[in-house]
Amino acid sequence: MNGVHTEVVGPKRIWMFFTTIRFLDQHIATPEQYISIRFKDGHLENVKGPAKMYRNPVYHDVVNVMDAFKLLTSNDIVVIFRESADAARGAGRSGNLVRTSVSGPALYVPAPEDVVHEFVWSGKDANGVFTKGRNKFRVLHGGSKRWSIEVAIITADKANTTIELLIDYQLPTSGAGAAEALDRLLGIADPFDSMHTGLQTDLARLGGSFSSAHLLQDSFRAAAEDLSRYPELRLRARAAGMEVERVVYRGFQPSKALADTFDAERKRERDLAAKQQDAARQIEHASLELEGRRDRAVREEEL
């Protein structure tokens, strides 16, 4: 059976006989979007918005409206892999890709042959638990960053507790050294998983240097904020192209056993303070009574 098709865009009134009618889905892209089109012959096209089109099943296999990549500052980049020029001409082997990147400020619409790299890093889940592969993103935000993390440690007297830290670090994505830093970053699948392992190693040494009683003292805070106490963390950060600048100690969350110990210690201190106050009052009362007796004795002698 032979036939022809005609695409009619309204508003319009037409008369048709012995015709199959199919209404087409409309796709609209705003200035911050693009339309991704896969044709029946397999080739791809990306049309930057603002744009409007209809998915015609005669020509189009898949049509999707996608958000463009917003790179708001010079520290925002996307990493792109595309087929090399030699491979595109048929001179290279299939799958020969080269890497490039786009930095902001820009609104980036990928070319059809571009493969935008997806970063898959560890991070906190909805319950605050450090989870592998939690964070997935394509726009890398560089510059000065802060990492909030809680890590369990064991003190020298075998007490379990969790300390809370803020780690300030630099992730260079622009300027001198950015290209080398990006090479290192992409060389490690999950830099935060690696840094978390290094941090656990450093804090195991730190915890073993202090007893649970020191957790409430300024000496432990000073040690927890001393960068020289974190050699493994800093080494693994540098291997990923990052530089740790500062560690801020926010406090600790004691285990139930340690919390009970602290409560018992505070109760003992309160009881001791109450006994000392009671003894002081008794001494003061005895002193006043003795002074009164002396006054009465003096008055009796004068009479």
MILUMLUM-480346 format. One line per 2 residues: number of its first residue (from 0); their letters; for each residue y, z negated, x negated of C-alpha. Coordinates in steps of 0.05 Angstrom, whole numbers. Example, Ala and Ser with C-alpha at 12.3 -4.5 7.8 and 13.67 -1.06 7.14 Angstrom:
// MILUMLUM-480346
0) as) -90/-156/-246; -21/-143/-273
***
This chain:
// MILUMLUM-480346
0) mn) 0/0/0; 68/20/-27
2) gv) 135/-10/-10; 204/-25/-33
4) ht) 245/-88/-31; 318/-101/-20
6) ev) 357/-164/-35; 412/-176/16
8) vg) 464/-230/4; 502/-254/65
10) pk) 540/-266/106; 518/-199/135
12) ri) 485/-172/197; 431/-120/187
14) wm) 377/-88/230; 307/-84/203
16) ff) 242/-55/231; 171/-62/204
18) tt) 198/-108/150; 174/-172/118
20) ir) 232/-221/111; 234/-277/61
22) fl) 293/-324/53; 308/-339/-21
24) dq) 325/-406/-51; 395/-410/-79
26) hi) 408/-443/-146; 478/-466/-166
28) at) 499/-492/-234; 564/-531/-246
30) pe) 605/-522/-309; 563/-578/-341
32) qy) 497/-545/-324; 458/-481/-335
34) is) 405/-441/-298; 339/-432/-335
36) ir) 302/-368/-312; 232/-346/-330
38) fk) 220/-274/-310; 155/-243/-287
40) dg) 149/-205/-353; 151/-272/-390
42) hl) 220/-270/-422; 270/-326/-413
44) en) 344/-330/-399; 393/-388/-395
46) vk) 456/-376/-355; 513/-424/-369
48) gp) 549/-452/-308; 588/-445/-266
50) ak) 537/-396/-238; 499/-380/-175
52) my) 435/-340/-164; 375/-332/-118
54) rn) 303/-337/-140; 275/-268/-124
56) pv) 199/-271/-127; 197/-198/-146
58) yh) 233/-213/-212; 231/-287/-224
60) dv) 173/-334/-238; 211/-400/-245
62) vn) 284/-417/-235; 312/-487/-252
64) vm) 381/-517/-256; 386/-560/-319
66) da) 439/-606/-346; 473/-583/-410
68) fk) 473/-631/-469; 537/-671/-472
70) ll) 557/-686/-544; 618/-729/-534
72) ts) 635/-748/-606; 623/-722/-676
74) nd) 567/-774/-683; 527/-742/-626
76) iv) 477/-688/-646; 417/-651/-620
78) vi) 362/-626/-667; 337/-556/-653
80) fr) 276/-517/-676; 275/-442/-669
82) es) 234/-385/-695; 257/-360/-763
84) ad) 289/-291/-770; 229/-265/-809
86) aa) 180/-289/-756; 224/-260/-700
88) rg) 220/-191/-735; 145/-198/-741
90) ag) 148/-210/-817; 127/-282/-814
92) rs) 67/-317/-785; 69/-341/-713
94) gn) 99/-410/-703; 143/-407/-765
96) lv) 202/-451/-742; 267/-470/-776
98) rt) 308/-532/-760; 382/-535/-745
100) sv) 427/-582/-707; 489/-581/-663
102) sg) 540/-637/-667; 596/-656/-620
104) pa) 644/-657/-589; 611/-600/-551
106) ly) 574/-581/-487; 510/-549/-513
108) vp) 469/-499/-473; 405/-482/-511
110) ap) 385/-411/-524; 319/-390/-491
112) ed) 283/-392/-559; 310/-461/-577
114) vv) 263/-521/-576; 305/-585/-571
116) he) 272/-642/-609; 254/-704/-568
118) fv) 259/-771/-602; 207/-822/-581
120) ws) 224/-891/-607; 201/-961/-593
122) gk) 245/-1009/-554; 247/-1062/-500
124) da) 215/-1050/-433; 242/-1076/-366
126) ng) 215/-1145/-383; 247/-1147/-452
128) vf) 180/-1136/-488; 182/-1092/-550
130) tk) 140/-1031/-531; 120/-970/-572
132) gr) 147/-903/-547; 193/-937/-496
134) nk) 256/-897/-510; 255/-821/-502
136) fr) 318/-780/-512; 344/-715/-541
138) vl) 417/-731/-557; 420/-774/-620
140) hg) 479/-822/-620; 498/-840/-692
142) gs) 550/-884/-725; 553/-960/-721
144) kr) 497/-987/-677; 469/-1055/-656
146) ws) 396/-1073/-645; 380/-1135/-603
148) ie) 310/-1161/-617; 268/-1224/-606
150) va) 212/-1239/-656; 160/-1294/-655
152) ii) 154/-1337/-718; 113/-1397/-742
154) ta) 149/-1452/-779; 123/-1490/-839
156) dk) 96/-1546/-794; 58/-1494/-751
158) an) 106/-1494/-693; 113/-1430/-652
160) tt) 181/-1404/-631; 218/-1339/-617
162) ie) 284/-1325/-651; 337/-1278/-624
164) ll) 375/-1232/-672; 428/-1179/-669
166) id) 422/-1128/-725; 481/-1083/-740
168) yq) 464/-1018/-776; 493/-950/-793
170) lp) 460/-885/-771; 499/-829/-805
172) ts) 499/-764/-765; 564/-734/-792
174) ga) 600/-732/-859; 571/-740/-929
176) ga) 498/-759/-931; 485/-741/-858
178) ae) 437/-683/-874; 395/-726/-921
180) al) 394/-783/-870; 371/-736/-816
182) dr) 315/-710/-861; 291/-781/-871
184) ll) 298/-799/-798; 255/-740/-776
186) gi) 204/-756/-829; 185/-820/-792
188) ad) 157/-812/-722; 182/-880/-697
190) pf) 232/-913/-743; 241/-974/-699
192) ds) 167/-988/-698; 168/-986/-774
194) mh) 231/-1030/-777; 201/-1080/-728
196) tg) 139/-1087/-773; 184/-1100/-833
198) lq) 225/-1150/-793; 162/-1188/-774
200) td) 142/-1192/-847; 210/-1219/-868
202) la) 213/-1270/-812; 143/-1294/-828
204) rl) 169/-1313/-897; 232/-1344/-867
206) gg) 194/-1385/-816; 146/-1411/-870
208) sf) 206/-1438/-909; 231/-1484/-854
210) ss) 202/-1538/-810; 215/-1539/-735
212) ah) 266/-1594/-744; 310/-1546/-785
214) ll) 316/-1497/-726; 372/-1540/-698
216) qd) 409/-1544/-763; 462/-1499/-794
218) sf) 419/-1488/-856; 370/-1446/-815
220) ra) 426/-1406/-783; 454/-1390/-852
222) aa) 385/-1369/-877; 372/-1326/-815
224) ed) 438/-1289/-826; 427/-1278/-901
226) ls) 414/-1204/-913; 375/-1219/-976
228) ry) 322/-1251/-932; 305/-1183/-902
230) pe) 279/-1138/-959; 225/-1104/-917
232) lr) 271/-1090/-859; 325/-1059/-904
234) lr) 273/-1019/-943; 243/-988/-880
236) ar) 312/-975/-850; 333/-937/-913
238) aa) 269/-897/-910; 291/-875/-841
240) gm) 362/-857/-863; 394/-921/-836
242) ev) 431/-978/-870; 427/-1050/-845
244) er) 496/-1082/-850; 491/-1150/-817
246) vv) 444/-1197/-781; 470/-1246/-729
248) yr) 428/-1305/-708; 435/-1319/-633
250) gf) 387/-1377/-626; 314/-1390/-612
252) qp) 266/-1398/-553; 217/-1454/-568
254) sk) 145/-1453/-544; 125/-1505/-492
256) al) 94/-1550/-545; 156/-1546/-589
258) ad) 202/-1556/-529; 162/-1618/-511
260) tf) 169/-1643/-582; 245/-1631/-580
262) da) 249/-1667/-512; 210/-1726/-539
264) er) 255/-1729/-601; 318/-1726/-558
266) kr) 291/-1781/-513; 275/-1824/-574
268) er) 346/-1813/-599; 375/-1831/-531
270) dl) 332/-1893/-527; 353/-1914/-597
272) aa) 426/-1902/-581; 419/-1943/-517
274) kq) 387/-2000/-556; 442/-1998/-608
276) qd) 495/-2000/-553; 459/-2058/-519
278) aa) 455/-2096/-585; 529/-2083/-598
280) rq) 547/-2110/-529; 505/-2172/-541
282) ie) 539/-2184/-608; 607/-2174/-576
284) ha) 588/-2222/-519; 563/-2274/-569
286) sl) 627/-2267/-610; 671/-2277/-549
288) el) 630/-2338/-528; 635/-2368/-598
290) eg) 710/-2356/-600; 717/-2390/-532
292) rr) 679/-2451/-556; 724/-2455/-617
294) dr) 786/-2452/-572; 759/-2508/-528
296) av) 743/-2551/-589; 813/-2541/-617
298) re) 845/-2562/-550; 801/-2624/-545
300) ee) 822/-2645/-615; 896/-2637/-597
302) l) 885/-2683/-536
***
